[in-house]
Amino acid sequence: MTSSTFIRNAWYVAAQSGEITDKPLGRTICNEKIVLFRSLDGIAAVEDFCPHRGAPLSLGFVQDGSLVCGYHGLEMGCNGKPQAMPLQRVQGFPCIKAYAVVEKYGFVWFWAGDKDDADESLLPHLEWAESDEWAYGGGIYHINADYRLMIDNLMDLTHETYVHASSIGQKEIDETTSKTTIKNEVVTLERHMENIYAPPFWQKCMHLNHLDSEQLVDRWQRCHFHLPSNVHIEVGVALAGNGGYHAPDDKKAASIVVDFITPETDTSHWYFWGMARRFGVDDANLTDVIREGQGKIFGEDLDMLEQQQQNLLKYPDRKLLMLNIDAGGVQARKLIERKIQAEQTVQAEG
């Protein structure tokens, strides 16, 4: 039984819907090279490998809903079966692996296990993606670091005080204790800060929501880890004394930081980030402003995580400390490991 750092029977975000245009898109997920393309029946995914000479199919093109290899013109169907090739009979050509994919919520979801085991009922329910009461803007980063390092990062926000000092960081974050709970395979870490001044990013959000940014606020951070590797963080500030997290909409600036973390290899991942908000939902300029600010913040994380990964590769035998602030990430890793072990046990017994 081979070891793995990835859960297989789960949905991962493979791409933003807008990334799949009239051209195929190559991507590696859980160490598997795939190519995504729009067939006549919707988005499809197959191995990024032409069975003729091994060329990447992602270097080809889409024609009449089929994927055509850019090397010698072998035409592949969305089921991985060769369809046609100039002057050749393709009936005896080997098939390639096809994967289950679903387009929903503005994302393309990829099932990393066997296609026949794909269960659409396991897709997450994203209320903010279906409601006119929310606005969303986001982006994507490729990060050369183990995907679990990003989960650690998002489940311990005390780093904001240091990595993001000029935007969302403030000393009250690491001076305020947090609480970690586990329920129904969801790890939640929350921190509430009262009667403080908002940091620059949230001052801007308050101003854009017609709130006095110089007033004291109550601030909250509620990080939720969901299998296989997603973190959604409820964040916001409310004018002090109005109920904090439970304050009415006209007294706060609140949002959900959306983080879909998709393993690429053992030491790299795709990071789909964004923010869903309940204020100024019709203001496209506000969406752009927040996206730009959030992109810069996550860019700071990218640099830190990639250099952290290089250190860990250089010193693989050095043990790392586990402090109380690491509780959220530690519990998330335990859930991942238990799920992987369960999958491997079923595979071994089968």
Secondary structure, 3 states (H helix, E strand, C coil): CCCCCCCCCCEEEEEEHHHCCCCCEEEEECCEEEEEEEECCEEEEEECCCCCCCCCHHHCEEECCEEECCCCCCEECCCCCEEEECCECCCCCCCCCEECEEEECCEEEEECCCHHHCCHHHCCCCHHHCCCCCEEEEEEEEECCCHHHHHHHHCCHHHHHHHCCCCCCCHHHHHCCCEEEEECCEEEEEEEEEEECCCHHHHHHHHHCCCCCCCCEEEEEEEEEECCCEEEEEEEEEECCCCHHHCCHHHEEEEEEEEEEEEEECCEEEEEEEEEECCCCCCHHHHHHHHHHHHHHHHHHHHHHHHHHHHHHHCCCCCCCCCHHHHHHHHHHHHHHHHHHHHHHHHHHC
